[in-house]
Amino acid sequence: MWPSGASGETHLKTYHIELQRLKAAKQGNGLVEFAIDAQMLPQAAGGDATPTSVLSMTEANARVLLALLKTQLSDVDKRKARSQR
């Protein structure tokens, strides 16, 4: 459960996540999982902005991630019955 403030609000921890390397991808049970190397740093909430975490990566890593996602989703589609597509 997420930590709550005195007024019952939920406070999210926010991070700056820098993706360093994609190692592997797998899918099963409705999930696509990636093994990665990443650096996570706490990110201070900025004033009135909605708290959010940021994921950053190089263009090369973004292209690898896109290719891995396409492959994993293609595998999922192959396993589904035609009536579920």
N, C-alpha and C positions, 0 to 999 in steps of 0.2 A: 504494500500500500504506500502511496505517496505521502510525504510529510504534509501536514496541514497547518495553516496559520491559526491565530486565535479566532478569526472570523469564519473559520471553516473553509477558507480558500485553499486550493491545492497549489503547492509551490513546486515547480519543476526545476531540476538541476539542468543547467545548460552548458554545453561544451563546444569547443572548436575542435573538430576531428579532422586531422590531416591524414589522408590515405597515403601510405608509403608504397605498399606493394599488395597486389592481389595474388594469393597463393593457389586457391582452388575454389571450386563451386560445386554444390550438390543440391539436389532437390528431392523432396519426399514429404508425404503427409501434409501437402498444401503449403509447404515452406520452401523457399530458395535460400540457401545459406552460403556465405562466402567466408573462406579463411583469409584473413588479411593481416598485414602489419600496419598499425596506425599509431599516431601520436594524439593523445587526448589531453586537452588543456581546458580547465574551467573557463567559462565565458561569463562575464558579469552582465546582468540584465541591464539594458539601456533605457532608462527613464520610463516613458509611457509605452514603449514598444512591447509587443507580445513576446514573452520569453521563448527563445528558439535556439536550437543547436545548429551548428553549421558544419557541413561536410565539404572539405575541399580536396581536390586532387589535380594532378597534372592532366593535360590533354591526352597524353599517351595512356595514362591509367583510366581515364574516362572512356577511351575507345576500347580498351580491354574489358572494362566492366560492361559496356554495351554489348560486345560480342558474347561474353559469358552469359548475360541475361537472355539474349536471343537464343543461344544454344539450350539453356535450361528450360525456357518456355516452350521451345520446339519439342523437347523431350516430353514435357508435360502434355502437350497437345497430342502427341503420338499415342500416349497411353489412354487418353480419354476415348470413350465410345463416340461414334459419329453423332449420336443424338445429344451429347453434352456440349458440342462445339457451337 
